[in-house]
Amino acid sequence: MTKITESDCLLSMQVIKYDYDTNFSNNLSEVLERSNFMSFQTEYPFVLPRGFVDMNGEVHKEGIMRLANAGDEILPLRDSRVQQNPGYLTIILLARVIIKLGSLLAVDTNVVEKLYTMDIAYLQDLYQRINTIEMPTYKGACPHCGKELDIPINFLEAGI
């Protein structure tokens, strides 16, 4: 077992960890090792509701999705399959960001195409959750009752 120091605890406060179902590890040392002591988490484990069934009948449910980068969202737009059917963007995008699924050697569009719709919906939701920035807030108080509030900061409307 990895001994966790005070500096690790401070770093762990910066590690983003989504507890999606209870299938994620709650072990802090595993989270720190998986994030390579970076200031934020780039890979997110998941467990599919149904799972991918391979040619041998083996079900693959546990996987890892990484954060998307600009290329993940831009490059698939050049793909002829997306140009013919914009709905195919989801398939290509998920194939790019899912880095592990069960014991499969690779995850490609053929694998993603064969996932059940419930699993696709789950993965789309996870993708949105890990790649969307929460709106920043600041603490404030209601001028009428004095109750403390989290007030969202919208930089797009600032100064308007």
N, C-alpha and C positions, 0 to 999 in steps of 0.2 A: 504494500500500500504506500502511496506517495505521501510524504509528510508535507503538509501545507503550512507555509510561513505567513507572517503578517503581510508581507508585500504581495504574496499570492492572493490573499484575501482582498486586498485593495484592488488588485488587478481583476479579480473575479467580479467585482462590482461593475466593471466595464464590459464584461463578457455578456453578450446578448444570448439568452437561452429561452427558447419557447418550449413550454411543457405541453406539447400537442398530444392529447389523450394522456396517458401516463406512461407512454412507451419510450419517452426520452429518458436518458440516464439522469438521475438526480445526484450522481456522484460528482462532486466538485472537481476532484483530481482528474477524472476522465474528461470533463468539460475543458479544463485548463490544458491537458495534453492534446486534445483534439484541436484546440484553437492555437496550438503552438505558442502560447503565451502572447498572442497578439492582443491588441486592445479591443478587438471585436471578433465575433464569431463569423466564419465564412462558410461553414458546412453545417447542415442541419439533418439529423437523423429523422427518419419517419417510418411508420408502419402502415401499409396500405390496408384499407378495409377488407378488400377481397384478395388482391394479389395477382401477380402474373403467373399463368400456368404455362410451363415450357413443354416441349415436345415429349418429354418423358413423364409428364403429369406432375412434376414437382412444382409446388407453389412457392413463389418468391414474394415476400411481403416487406421485409426490412430493407431500407435503402438509405441513401444519403443524397441530399440535394445541396448544391453549392449556390452562393449568391450569383446572380446574373451580372454580366458586364455589358458594356455598350454594344460590343460585337454580337453578343447573344441575341440582342433585340433588333439589330440592324441587318446583319448578314442574311438571316433567313428571308428577308423581304426580297432578296435577289433570286431566291430559289423558284424555279418554274412551277413547282407544286403549289407554292403559296400564291403565285401570280394567277394560277388557274383556279385556286380555291383558297381564299383568305383564311378559312377555318383551319387549314393545315398548319398555319403558323404555330398554333398551340402544340401540335405534335413535334415539330422541329425544335421549338424552344425548350420543351420538357426534355427531349432527347439530349440537348446540349447541357442542361444543368443537373440532370440526375447522373451522378458519378458512380453510383453503386446501387444494385438491386439484387438482393439475395446473393446467390453464388454465381450469378451470370458474369461472364468475362467482360461484357460491354453492354451498354444500354444505347440502342439506336432507334431510329424511327420505326423499324419493324416491331420492336418490343413495345414501344409506346402505343402504336396502332392497335395492338392486341390487348391492351389493358381494358378492364371493364369501365363503363362510363362513371360509376361511383368512384373508382380510383382516379380517373382523370379529373373529376371535380375536386377530389381531395387534394391532388397535386397542384391544381390551379389555385386553390385557396392557400395552400402552403406557400406557393411561389409569390402570391400577392402579399402575404403576411411578412415574409422575410425580406422582400425587395422594396417594400413601401416604407418611407420615412414617416414616423409619427410627427405630427405638427408640434413644434415646440410651444411650451406654455411658460407663464410666469405666475408667481403667487400675487394675489391681490385681495382686497377686501371690499365687500359690498358697502357702498357709501351710506346705505339706508339701515342695514341691520348689523354690519360689521362682520358678517360671516366670511371666512377665508375661502377664496375661489382660485381655481386654476384657470387662467385666462389664456386662450390660444393666441399665438402670434402668427399672423398671416403676412408674410413678407411681400406677397404679390399685391396686397392692398395697402401696404404701409405708405403713409404720406398722402393718401387719396382723400 
